[in-house]
């Protein structure tokens, strides 16, 4: 048996043993830990085959041979002139590797409309064809340079021979698979953060005039998660912040405390709460700004984690939308008069974005929408996010 047959068998095992909805990256890590004879090149090939399959899974019928689907998925997704696995295991497809995606799908009698299972849920602001096509490609890796660290970062990357592209003065684009932690101090020198995640506060400075006179802006990061938005807002406001953090999971907050401490950022207060039920705050606690990076389907990031598409149903979208609306309702009483509420999702679905805000503002007439925007990852090999700034 050739090593390429072994790669295909390993990919089949991985997919058949993967628990739907669980992060496939963790499943890969566990599998490779149990198969230590596989070298880095072997692991890279097997992982690539699996991810190609997840990108194309919705194209295929539920019946049929999984190995055949894997080879077809590699054929559809790979854009290089050569692919050794296909050359050995499917010479006919390998000969046609340089066809366009549309031509490949036509050859295999597959409908591109099935690539993304929820096209009817997409916002009208999202280009359906462009978004669907982008689903077949892995987004790039992005770093955000923290203030005052640019020279150190560029010197270390240059000395290590790492090829990168400067997207703006703070954002660097790299190929995936680079061990950044071996070169730079994560969270102190750079933050691993998608290019569009770095942009969700764009335009915020236009609306901060009333808070600029204060020695520190009181901010509540209500769905703090890993804390990327907290670090970002701290840096954007030059440290002039008084941060309160909350999350539904206590272990997340503990990890976040360590991350922000290493990043040199102070936390004024942190607490756990289920925001769909209660704010967890005293009634008189008010903030100049509340960041609500709401729990969502994550559909704007599925090009990075394509296995998640099959874990979501249309009913789930409505469930998330109801949670988002409940969270906003419980946050609002703690927004100071004239304060700013930043609502963020990594979803491309109208029901989780524009529709949620419309319902929220209908229920709360004093709330005004200042701006909203989709940051379209399919234009820059990044994730697609939605961000809106509201006030009362």
Buried (B, 14 or more C-beta within 10 A) or exposed (E): EEBBEBBBEBBBEBBEEBEEEEEBEEBBEEBBEEEEEBEEEBBEBBBBBBBBBBBBBBBBEEEEEBBEBBBBBBBBBBEEEEBEBBBBBBEEBBEEBEBEBEEBBEBBEBEBBBBBBBBEBBBEBBBBEEBBBBBBBBBBBBBBBBEEBBEBBBEBBEEEEBEBEEBEEBBBBBEEEBEBEEBBBBBEBBBBBBBBBBBBBBEBEEBBEBBEEEEBBBBBBBBBBBBBBBBBBBBBBEEBBBBBBBBBEEEBBEBBBEBBEEBEBEBEEBEBBBBBEEBBBEEEBBBBBBBBBBBBBBBBBBBBBBBBBBBBEEEEBBEBBBBBBBBBBBBBEBBBEEBBBBBBBBBBBBBBBBBBBEBBBEEBEEBEBBEBBBBBBBEBBBBBBBBBBBBB
